[in-house]
Amino acid sequence: MGITALILSIVGTIVGVFVFLSVVSTSFENALGSGDTTVAQPSSDAAKAAESNSSADAGTREKPHPIGSVIESDDWRVVINSVTLAATDAVVAANQFNEPPAAGSEYILVNYSTTYIGDDANGQVPAFVSVEYVRTDGTTVNGLDKLITAPEAIDSMSTLYKDGTATGNVAIEVPTATAGQGVLAVRPGMLADKVFVAVQ
C-alpha cells in the first residue's frame, strides 16, 4: 500500500505539472495571441489526395492536414508519424496500472516526433508541444485525461537542445464508433497557432 501511494503521488505530481502547463499555455494564448505556424505537406503519393486542402482553410477541423505533414513554429517542428486505432490491447498490456477504456471507448496511439529548432541555449522541454484528439461532437481529449502509460511513450519532460528530437507515443481514449472520424489538434509550442491533422 505504501509503495502504491508513493507511485501515485509521484505520478500525480507529474500530471499536475502537465495540467499547469496546459492552463498557462491557454492563458498566454488568450492574453498575447498566438504565433505563426507553418505546415508543409508530406511528399508521398498518399498526400496527393489532400491537395484540395491547400486552400486558406487547410488545417481546420473540416479540412485537416494529412498524417506526415511537417508543422513548425519558431521553436518547434512536429510531425505526426502515425495513428493506430483500436490499440486497446497494446495500451493495457504496456503497464499493469493501465485501466481498460470505458464501455464504448477504445485507446488509440498517436506516434509523433517533436524537434526543438529554437535558439534558447538552455533548451526547452517538449511538454510545450500539445497533441490532442477532437471528437466528432467538438469536445477535446488528450493523454492527460486518463492516467495511462503508452507503450514506447514519448519523453516530453527531458530538455531538448537545438535540433534535438523526441519521438514516441501518446495514448488517448476515444469513442469506438467514431474513432476514425475525429481529428488531432496539434500546437507546436505554447504560443503557436493550433492546426488539425487527420487520424487516417
URPEPE-V649131 format. One record per helix or strand. SS is the DSSP state (H for helix, E for strand). FROM is the first residue (numbers start at 1). TO is the last residue. Records with the same first field share a line. If there is no record, write none. Layout:
BEGIN
SS->FROM-TO + FROM-TO
END
This chain:
BEGIN
H->2-32 + 45-54 + 88-94 + 126-128 + 176-181
E->35-35 + 38-40 + 65-65 + 70-72 + 76-84 + 105-116 + 124-125 + 129-134 + 140-141 + 153-153 + 159-160 + 165-175 + 183-188 + 192-192 + 194-198
END
